[in-house]
Amino acid sequence: MKTVTLVAVVLLIVGGLNWGLVGAFDFNLVDTLFGEGSVWARIVYVLVGLAAVWKLVALFTEKPVVRDE
């Protein structure tokens, strides 16, 4: 599960950076790299969406870490 979580975090960073570029400069990096509306671009978008769902579920199901001070 640690690997899946790491991949999810990387995908969320990619998605966040892509949306930042779209918002700031109207530049879609995923479409530029893979072609607008291509199968590969759609796969990237689906993977980013799945990563978000994975982390959202983890947010509500993982126990918080309590540290003694």
C-alpha positions as CSV (number, residue, x, y, z in Angstrom):
1,M,0.0,0.0,0.0
2,K,2.9,2.3,0.6
3,T,3.8,2.2,-3.1
4,V,0.2,2.9,-4.2
5,T,0.1,5.9,-1.8
6,L,3.4,7.2,-3.2
7,V,2.2,6.9,-6.8
8,A,-1.1,8.6,-5.8
9,V,0.8,11.5,-4.3
10,V,3.0,11.9,-7.4
11,L,-0.1,11.8,-9.6
12,L,-1.8,14.5,-7.4
13,I,1.3,16.7,-7.7
14,V,1.3,16.3,-11.5
15,G,-2.4,17.1,-11.6
16,G,-2.0,20.1,-9.3
17,L,0.9,21.5,-11.3
18,N,-1.1,21.0,-14.6
19,W,-4.1,22.8,-13.2
20,G,-1.9,25.6,-11.9
21,L,-0.4,26.0,-15.4
22,V,-3.9,26.0,-17.0
23,G,-5.1,28.6,-14.5
24,A,-2.1,30.9,-14.7
25,F,-1.0,30.6,-18.3
26,D,-3.8,28.7,-20.1
27,F,-1.2,26.0,-20.8
28,N,-2.1,22.4,-20.5
29,L,1.1,20.3,-20.0
30,V,-0.7,17.0,-20.3
31,D,-2.3,17.8,-23.6
32,T,1.0,19.3,-24.9
33,L,2.9,16.1,-24.0
34,F,0.4,13.5,-25.1
35,G,-1.9,15.3,-27.6
36,E,-5.2,17.1,-26.9
37,G,-7.9,14.5,-26.3
38,S,-5.6,11.6,-27.0
39,V,-6.0,8.2,-25.3
40,W,-2.8,8.8,-23.3
41,A,-3.9,12.2,-22.0
42,R,-7.3,10.7,-21.0
43,I,-5.5,7.9,-19.1
44,V,-3.4,10.4,-17.2
45,Y,-6.5,12.3,-16.3
46,V,-8.3,9.1,-15.1
47,L,-5.2,8.1,-13.1
48,V,-5.1,11.6,-11.4
49,G,-8.8,11.2,-10.6
50,L,-8.3,7.8,-9.1
51,A,-5.3,9.1,-7.1
52,A,-7.6,11.8,-5.7
53,V,-10.2,9.2,-4.7
54,W,-7.5,7.1,-3.1
55,K,-6.2,9.9,-1.0
56,L,-9.7,11.1,-0.1
57,V,-10.7,7.7,1.2
58,A,-7.4,7.5,3.1
59,L,-8.0,11.0,4.6
60,F,-11.2,9.7,6.3
61,T,-10.1,6.1,7.2
62,E,-6.5,6.4,8.4
63,K,-5.9,6.8,12.1
64,P,-4.2,10.1,13.0
65,V,-0.6,9.9,14.4
66,V,-0.5,11.0,18.0
67,R,2.9,12.1,19.3
68,D,3.7,12.5,22.9
69,E,5.4,15.8,23.7
